[in-house]
Amino acid sequence: MTVVSSEEMTWSDGSLGCPEPGMSYTQALIDGYRVILEADGKRYHYHSGGSRPPFLCADPQGG
């Protein structure tokens, strides 16, 4: 596994760049992180912010 990038982010809302259909999110800027890992040619995006621990984001969007 390789770390492709690791960076501080200011997410545009409570979805932390990983919105799920049918959910509503806090409309405020949230400081957090985005880490992208690569294994076997596939990239895995992990997002975190506020008090939420890092989680795998299957469909990452924006920042």
URCORRA-V434657 format. One record per pair of residues at least 6 apart in sequence whose C-alpha atoms are under 6 Angstrom apart, sorted by the first residue. I is the first residue (numbers start at 1). GAP is how many residues later the second one is. If there is no record, write none. Layout:
I:GAP
I:GAP
This chain:
1:37
1:38
2:35
2:36
3:34
4:32
4:33
5:30
5:31
6:28
6:29
7:26
7:27
8:24
8:25
9:22
9:23
9:24
10:20
10:21
11:18
11:19
11:52
12:17
13:13
13:14
13:15
13:16
14:11
14:12
15:10
17:43
17:44
17:45
17:46
18:39
18:42
18:43
31:18
32:16
32:17
33:14
33:15
34:12
34:13
35:10
35:11
36:8
36:9
37:6
37:7
45:11
45:12
46:8
46:9
46:10
46:11
47:7
47:8
48:6
